[in-house]
Amino acid sequence: MDRKQILDSLKAEMIDTLQKVLRFETVTTDALPGMPFGKNNADCLAYVLKKGEEMGFKSYNCDNYAGHLDFAADDKNAEVFGVLGHLDVVPVTEGWIAPPFGGEIIDGKIYGRGTMDDKGPMIACLYAAKALKMSGFRPRRTLRLIFGCDEENNMACIKYYKTKVKMPDLAISPDGDFPVVYAEKGPNKLEFVFSYRGRFTDLKGGVAPNAVCAYATVNGPVDEALLKKHGLTHRGTLIESVGQSAHGSMPELGRNAIHPIVSYMLEMGEPVQPLLDLFEDRAEISKQGNFTGHATISPNIVSQDASSIRLTVDFRVPAMMKAEDFFPRFDTLGIPYTCFKSRDPLYVPQDSEIVVKLLAAYNEVMGTNEAPVSQCGGTFASVFEQGVAFGPEFKGENCHIHEPDEILTYRNVDIMYRIYRRALEKMVTE
């Protein structure tokens, strides 16, 4: 069979495998013996590694933190080209039209948490590697597909994996945008603790630090007119706010449910102006940046105890800048905070081998002449010296990553499968 015939012959099998992978509810849970991120994450990893073994790839399970599949070069000393993605997903919120862990196909769309982030593109890369193998290619570089199990939290999976396995020389993470991402912001988490003893209690909302809060509640006095003004409802003294989730790196695409509650509290005479200043970016964090983009802040989780309100804030730093550069601005808010630095921003020169070859692969398949891009979100690519994000999102499309109804269309699964096949060919054989 020629290249096209091989690709076409594997498509149905690839979609079936993806559906099975989507049915593992891989939201990280408490550790179990030998399962650091819970049983579902470990079971999903085992399934993927077994599937790769059946294709003829050599597997390695790194204590259920992560695992990899190798398409080995003949030269044992050859460089390694890596594809690093993750099987874990963010928690599910309400509002799905299909079961979030069902992998159902409706009107040419595959629904499920992880279809795009990151199960779909990783399965596409796996089958792209199988297509290469079936075509008789002998890689000049060893191709290594690495599957992490805890990317959405603090990347503990890959931190542990790096202590056991030498990292690839070059790598992609299919966890960003097409055509190829040469720069990405550095993600960080800020914890603000605001002293408060007032009439409002049990303020809470948010499900993940990197997802815009879509639902928040608080108990407190009710003013019907002010509630209506701020788009809030109530059941007795329980005040409810409904927003719209989005990825924390792009808060402008969502509607934060905590913000109107804080605004309401202020109008009701509560001393929460510093909190509102944070939501409305009085410190002008988002105005700071460079040619790769601007900083972003998104207060995504809130909780309250007897003496304070705690906010967890997603904070993204543009490439070639540092989190520490912004501390003087945060200081002006007058709220004590702690910065938990995740990782530095990523920057890879646009004329590097990896950017040039990946861009060429994309443009060849798509028949375009696109240029590299920068992106808001941080990915696994940042753990490599020479690593970039490469797909799976196409310009102008919203696949609802970190939102209800995350989808992968039939059209896109086919296109990205072909892009990854050509990209892997270029990176390991040319």
C-alpha positions as CSV (number, residue, x, y, z in Angstrom):
1,M,0.0,0.0,0.0
2,D,1.1,3.5,-0.6
3,R,1.2,6.3,2.0
4,K,-2.4,7.4,1.5
5,Q,-3.7,3.9,1.5
6,I,-2.0,3.1,4.8
7,L,-3.3,6.3,6.4
8,D,-6.8,5.6,5.2
9,S,-6.7,2.0,6.4
10,L,-5.8,3.0,9.9
11,K,-8.3,5.8,10.4
12,A,-11.2,3.7,11.7
13,E,-9.0,1.8,14.1
14,M,-7.5,5.1,15.3
15,I,-11.0,6.6,16.1
16,D,-12.0,3.4,17.9
17,T,-8.9,3.5,20.0
18,L,-9.5,7.1,20.8
19,Q,-13.0,6.4,21.9
20,K,-11.8,3.7,24.3
21,V,-9.1,6.0,25.7
22,L,-11.7,8.8,26.3
23,R,-13.8,6.4,28.4
24,F,-11.1,6.3,31.1
25,E,-12.1,9.0,33.6
26,T,-8.6,10.3,34.1
27,V,-9.1,13.2,36.5
28,T,-6.2,12.9,38.9
29,T,-7.3,11.6,42.3
30,D,-5.6,10.6,45.6
31,A,-2.7,8.2,45.2
32,L,-3.2,4.5,45.7
33,P,-0.4,1.9,46.1
34,G,1.6,1.9,42.8
35,M,-0.9,4.4,41.3
36,P,0.3,7.9,42.1
37,F,-2.6,9.7,40.3
38,G,-5.3,7.2,40.9
39,K,-6.5,3.9,39.3
40,N,-8.1,5.4,36.2
41,N,-4.9,7.2,35.2
42,A,-2.9,4.1,35.7
43,D,-5.4,1.9,33.8
44,C,-5.4,4.4,30.9
45,L,-1.6,4.4,30.7
46,A,-1.6,0.6,30.7
47,Y,-4.1,0.4,27.9
48,V,-2.1,2.8,25.7
49,L,1.2,1.1,26.3
50,K,-0.4,-2.3,25.5
51,K,-1.8,-0.9,22.3
52,G,1.6,0.4,21.3
53,E,3.2,-3.0,22.1
54,E,0.7,-4.6,19.7
55,M,1.9,-2.3,17.0
56,G,5.5,-3.4,17.5
57,F,6.8,-0.6,19.6
58,K,8.9,-1.1,22.8
59,S,7.1,0.1,25.9
60,Y,8.3,1.4,29.3
61,N,6.1,2.1,32.3
62,C,7.7,4.6,34.6
63,D,5.9,3.5,37.8
64,N,2.6,4.8,36.5
65,Y,3.8,8.4,36.6
66,A,4.4,8.2,32.8
67,G,5.3,5.8,30.1
68,H,6.7,5.7,26.6
69,L,6.7,3.8,23.4
70,D,9.8,3.6,21.2
71,F,10.2,3.3,17.4
72,A,13.9,2.7,17.7
73,A,16.6,3.7,15.2
74,D,19.1,1.1,14.1
75,D,21.9,3.1,15.7
76,K,21.6,2.7,19.5
77,N,23.4,6.0,20.0
78,A,21.0,7.9,17.8
79,E,19.4,11.1,18.9
80,V,15.8,10.8,20.3
81,F,12.9,12.8,19.0
82,G,10.1,12.9,21.5
83,V,6.4,13.4,21.4
84,L,5.2,14.3,24.9
85,G,1.6,14.5,25.8
86,H,-0.7,13.7,28.7
87,L,-3.6,11.3,29.4
88,D,-5.0,13.2,32.5
89,V,-7.7,15.7,32.1
90,V,-9.3,18.6,34.1
91,P,-12.4,18.0,36.1
92,V,-15.8,18.1,34.4
93,T,-18.3,20.9,34.9
94,E,-22.0,20.9,34.1
95,G,-23.5,21.6,30.7
96,W,-22.4,18.8,28.4
97,I,-24.7,17.5,25.7
98,A,-23.0,14.2,25.7
99,P,-21.3,12.1,28.4
100,P,-17.9,13.7,29.0
101,F,-16.3,10.3,29.3
102,G,-18.3,8.5,26.7
103,G,-16.4,9.2,23.5
104,E,-19.7,9.5,21.6
105,I,-19.9,10.7,18.0
106,I,-22.6,13.1,17.2
107,D,-22.9,14.9,13.8
108,G,-19.3,14.1,12.9
109,K,-17.9,15.3,16.2
110,I,-16.2,13.1,18.9
111,Y,-17.3,14.4,22.3
112,G,-15.3,13.8,25.5
113,R,-12.9,15.4,28.0
114,G,-9.5,15.0,26.5
115,T,-10.5,14.8,22.8
116,M,-8.1,17.7,22.1
117,D,-6.3,18.0,25.5
118,D,-4.4,15.7,25.0
119,K,-5.8,12.2,24.3
120,G,-6.9,12.9,20.7
121,P,-3.6,14.3,19.4
122,M,-1.5,11.7,21.2
123,I,-3.5,8.8,19.7
124,A,-3.2,10.6,16.3
125,C,0.6,10.6,16.8
126,L,0.6,7.0,17.8
127,Y,-1.2,6.0,14.6
128,A,1.0,8.3,12.6
129,A,4.0,6.4,14.0
130,K,2.3,3.1,13.1
131,A,1.7,4.4,9.6
132,L,5.4,5.2,9.3
133,K,6.3,1.7,10.5
134,M,4.0,0.0,8.1
135,S,5.5,2.1,5.3
136,G,8.9,0.5,5.9
137,F,10.6,3.7,7.2
138,R,13.8,3.2,9.3
139,P,14.1,6.2,11.6
140,R,17.4,8.1,11.8
141,R,16.4,9.3,15.2
142,T,14.5,7.1,17.7
143,L,10.9,8.2,17.9
144,R,9.6,8.2,21.5
145,L,6.0,8.8,22.4
146,I,5.8,9.8,26.0
147,F,2.5,9.7,27.9
148,G,2.3,11.7,31.1
149,C,-0.5,11.2,33.7
150,D,-0.6,14.4,35.7
151,E,0.1,17.4,33.4
152,E,-3.0,19.4,34.4
153,N,-1.8,19.8,38.0
154,N,1.9,20.4,38.6
155,M,3.5,18.0,36.1
156,A,4.6,15.7,38.8
157,C,4.5,12.9,36.2
158,I,7.2,14.3,34.0
159,K,9.3,15.6,36.9
160,Y,9.5,12.0,38.2
161,Y,10.0,10.6,34.7
162,K,13.0,12.9,34.2
163,T,14.7,11.3,37.2
164,K,14.5,7.8,35.6
165,V,14.9,8.4,31.8
166,K,17.2,10.7,29.7
167,M,15.0,13.3,28.0
168,P,14.8,13.4,24.2
169,D,17.1,15.7,22.3
170,L,14.3,17.4,20.4
171,A,10.5,17.1,21.1
172,I,7.0,18.3,20.4
173,S,4.0,18.5,22.7
174,P,0.7,18.2,20.7
175,D,-1.0,20.5,23.2
176,G,-1.0,23.9,21.5
177,D,-1.8,25.5,18.2
178,F,-1.0,24.9,14.6
179,P,1.1,25.7,12.6
180,V,3.9,25.5,15.2
181,V,4.4,27.4,18.5
182,Y,7.9,29.0,18.9
183,A,7.0,30.8,22.1
184,E,4.6,30.2,25.0
185,K,3.9,31.9,28.3
186,G,5.2,30.6,31.6
187,P,2.3,29.4,33.8
188,N,2.3,30.2,37.5
189,K,-0.1,30.0,40.4
190,L,-0.7,32.8,42.9
191,E,-2.4,32.3,46.2
192,F,-3.9,35.5,47.6
193,V,-5.2,35.5,51.2
194,F,-7.5,38.5,52.0
195,S,-8.5,39.1,55.6
196,Y,-12.3,39.4,55.9
197,R,-14.9,39.1,58.6
198,G,-18.2,40.4,57.3
199,R,-21.8,39.5,56.6
200,F,-21.0,37.2,53.7
201,T,-19.9,33.6,54.4
202,D,-18.9,30.4,52.6
203,L,-17.8,32.1,49.3
204,K,-16.7,29.3,47.0
205,G,-16.2,28.5,43.3
206,G,-13.9,27.1,40.7
207,V,-12.7,23.5,39.9
208,A,-9.2,24.0,38.6
209,P,-6.5,26.7,38.8
210,N,-6.2,26.8,35.0
211,A,-9.9,26.9,34.2
212,V,-12.1,30.1,34.4
213,C,-14.6,29.7,37.2
214,A,-18.1,29.0,35.8
215,Y,-20.1,28.7,39.0
216,A,-19.7,30.4,42.4
217,T,-21.9,30.9,45.5
218,V,-21.9,32.9,48.7
219,N,-24.3,33.2,51.6
220,G,-25.3,36.7,52.6
221,P,-27.9,39.5,52.7
222,V,-30.1,39.8,49.6
223,D,-30.9,43.0,47.7
224,E,-33.0,42.1,44.7
225,A,-32.2,45.1,42.7
226,L,-28.4,44.8,43.1
227,L,-28.5,41.1,42.4
228,K,-30.3,41.8,39.1
229,K,-27.7,44.5,38.3
230,H,-24.9,42.0,38.7
231,G,-26.6,39.1,37.0
232,L,-26.9,37.1,40.2
233,T,-29.7,34.9,41.5
234,H,-30.5,33.5,44.9
235,R,-32.2,30.7,46.8
236,G,-33.0,32.1,50.2
237,T,-29.6,33.6,51.4
238,L,-27.6,31.5,48.9
239,I,-26.5,33.8,46.2
240,E,-25.5,32.1,42.9
241,S,-23.4,33.3,40.0
242,V,-23.1,31.5,36.6
243,G,-20.3,32.3,34.3
244,Q,-18.6,30.6,31.3
245,S,-15.6,28.4,31.6
246,A,-12.5,28.8,29.4
247,H,-8.8,27.9,29.6
248,G,-7.1,30.0,32.3
249,S,-4.5,31.2,29.8
250,M,-7.3,32.9,27.8
251,P,-9.7,34.3,30.4
252,E,-11.1,36.8,27.9
253,L,-12.9,33.8,26.3
254,G,-14.8,33.0,29.5
255,R,-16.9,34.8,32.0
256,N,-15.6,34.6,35.6
257,A,-18.4,33.7,38.0
258,I,-16.6,35.1,41.1
259,H,-16.2,38.6,39.8
260,P,-19.9,39.7,40.0
261,I,-20.2,38.3,43.5
262,V,-17.2,40.4,44.6
263,S,-18.8,43.4,42.9
264,Y,-22.1,42.8,44.7
265,M,-20.4,42.4,48.0
266,L,-18.7,45.8,47.5
267,E,-21.9,47.5,46.6
268,M,-23.5,46.0,49.7
269,G,-20.9,47.9,51.8
270,E,-18.3,45.1,52.4
271,P,-14.6,46.2,52.4
272,V,-13.5,44.0,49.5
273,Q,-12.2,46.7,47.1
274,P,-8.7,45.1,46.9
275,L,-10.3,41.9,45.7
276,L,-12.2,43.8,43.0
277,D,-9.0,45.6,42.1
278,L,-7.5,42.2,41.4
279,F,-10.3,41.0,39.2
280,E,-10.3,44.3,37.3
281,D,-6.5,44.3,37.0
282,R,-5.8,47.7,38.7
283,A,-2.1,46.7,38.8
284,E,-2.2,46.6,34.9
285,I,-0.6,43.2,34.8
286,S,-2.2,42.4,31.4
287,K,-0.7,45.5,29.8
288,Q,2.9,44.1,30.3
289,G,4.5,42.1,27.5
290,N,6.4,42.0,24.3
291,F,6.3,40.7,20.7
292,T,5.4,37.2,22.0
293,G,2.3,38.4,23.8
294,H,1.1,40.0,27.1
295,A,0.7,38.7,30.6
296,T,-2.6,37.3,31.9
297,I,-4.2,36.8,35.3
298,S,-7.3,34.8,36.0
299,P,-8.6,34.3,39.6
300,N,-10.2,30.9,39.1
301,I,-10.7,29.3,42.6
302,V,-12.1,31.0,45.7
303,S,-12.7,29.7,49.2
304,Q,-13.6,31.3,52.5
305,D,-13.0,30.5,56.2
306,A,-13.9,32.4,59.4
307,S,-11.2,35.1,58.9
308,S,-10.2,35.2,55.3
309,I,-11.0,34.8,51.6
310,R,-8.5,32.8,49.5
311,L,-8.1,33.2,45.8
312,T,-6.1,31.0,43.5
313,V,-5.0,32.9,40.4
314,D,-3.7,31.6,37.1
315,F,-0.8,33.9,36.1
316,R,0.9,33.7,32.7
317,V,4.2,35.4,31.9
318,P,5.2,36.1,28.3
319,A,8.3,34.6,26.8
320,M,11.6,36.3,27.7
321,M,10.1,37.7,30.9
322,K,10.1,36.4,34.5
323,A,7.4,36.1,37.1
324,E,9.5,38.1,39.5
325,D,9.3,41.1,37.1
326,F,5.6,41.5,38.1
327,F,5.9,41.2,41.9
328,P,6.1,45.0,42.4
329,R,2.8,45.4,40.6
330,F,1.1,42.7,42.6
331,D,2.4,44.3,45.8
332,T,0.4,47.5,45.0
333,L,-2.9,45.5,45.6
334,G,-2.1,45.3,49.3
335,I,-3.1,41.6,49.6
336,P,-0.6,39.1,50.9
337,Y,0.2,36.5,48.3
338,T,2.5,33.6,47.5
339,C,3.7,32.7,44.0
340,F,4.1,29.1,43.1
341,K,6.2,29.2,40.0
342,S,5.5,26.3,37.6
343,R,8.0,26.9,34.9
344,D,9.6,29.6,32.8
345,P,8.2,30.8,29.5
346,L,9.4,28.9,26.3
347,Y,11.2,30.5,23.4
348,V,12.8,28.6,20.5
349,P,14.2,30.6,17.6
350,Q,12.1,30.5,14.5
351,D,15.1,29.4,12.3
352,S,15.8,26.3,14.5
353,E,15.6,22.9,12.8
354,I,12.6,21.8,14.7
355,V,10.5,24.9,13.9
356,V,11.6,24.9,10.3
357,K,10.8,21.3,9.7
358,L,7.5,21.2,11.6
359,L,6.3,24.4,9.8
360,A,7.2,22.8,6.5
361,A,5.2,19.7,7.3
362,Y,2.2,21.7,8.3
363,N,2.3,23.9,5.2
364,E,2.8,20.9,2.9
365,V,-0.2,19.1,4.2
366,M,-2.4,22.1,4.4
367,G,-1.2,23.8,1.1
368,T,-0.6,27.0,3.0
369,N,2.3,29.4,3.8
370,E,1.8,30.0,7.5
371,A,4.3,31.5,9.9
372,P,5.1,30.2,13.5
373,V,3.0,31.6,16.3
374,S,3.2,32.3,20.0
375,Q,0.5,31.1,22.4
376,C,-0.9,31.8,25.9
377,G,-0.9,28.3,27.3
378,G,2.1,26.5,28.7
379,T,2.8,22.9,27.7
380,F,5.1,20.0,28.3
381,A,7.3,21.4,25.6
382,S,8.9,23.7,28.1
383,V,10.7,20.8,29.9
384,F,13.0,20.3,26.8
385,E,16.0,22.4,25.6
386,Q,14.6,22.1,22.1
387,G,10.9,21.6,22.4
388,V,7.8,23.2,20.9
389,A,4.0,22.9,20.9
390,F,2.7,21.5,17.6
391,G,-1.1,21.4,17.3
392,P,-3.7,20.2,17.6
393,E,-5.8,23.4,17.5
394,F,-6.4,25.2,14.2
395,K,-6.6,28.9,13.9
396,G,-10.1,30.3,14.4
397,E,-11.6,27.1,15.8
398,N,-12.9,26.6,19.4
399,C,-12.7,23.0,20.5
400,H,-13.9,23.9,24.0
401,I,-10.7,22.8,25.8
402,H,-11.3,22.9,29.6
403,E,-15.0,23.7,28.8
404,P,-18.2,21.6,28.4
405,D,-18.5,19.8,25.1
406,E,-14.8,19.4,24.3
407,I,-14.8,18.1,20.7
408,L,-12.7,16.7,17.9
409,T,-14.3,16.8,14.5
410,Y,-13.9,14.0,12.0
411,R,-12.4,16.5,9.6
412,N,-9.8,17.6,12.1
413,V,-8.9,14.1,13.3
414,D,-8.1,13.2,9.7
415,I,-6.1,16.4,9.0
416,M,-4.0,16.4,12.2
417,Y,-3.3,12.7,11.7
418,R,-1.8,13.5,8.3
419,I,0.1,16.5,9.6
420,Y,1.6,14.4,12.5
421,R,2.6,11.6,10.1
422,R,4.5,14.0,7.8
423,A,6.0,15.9,10.7
424,L,7.3,12.7,12.4
425,E,8.7,11.6,9.0
426,K,10.6,14.8,8.7
427,M,11.9,14.8,12.2
428,V,13.1,11.1,12.4
429,T,14.1,10.3,8.8
430,E,15.2,13.4,6.9
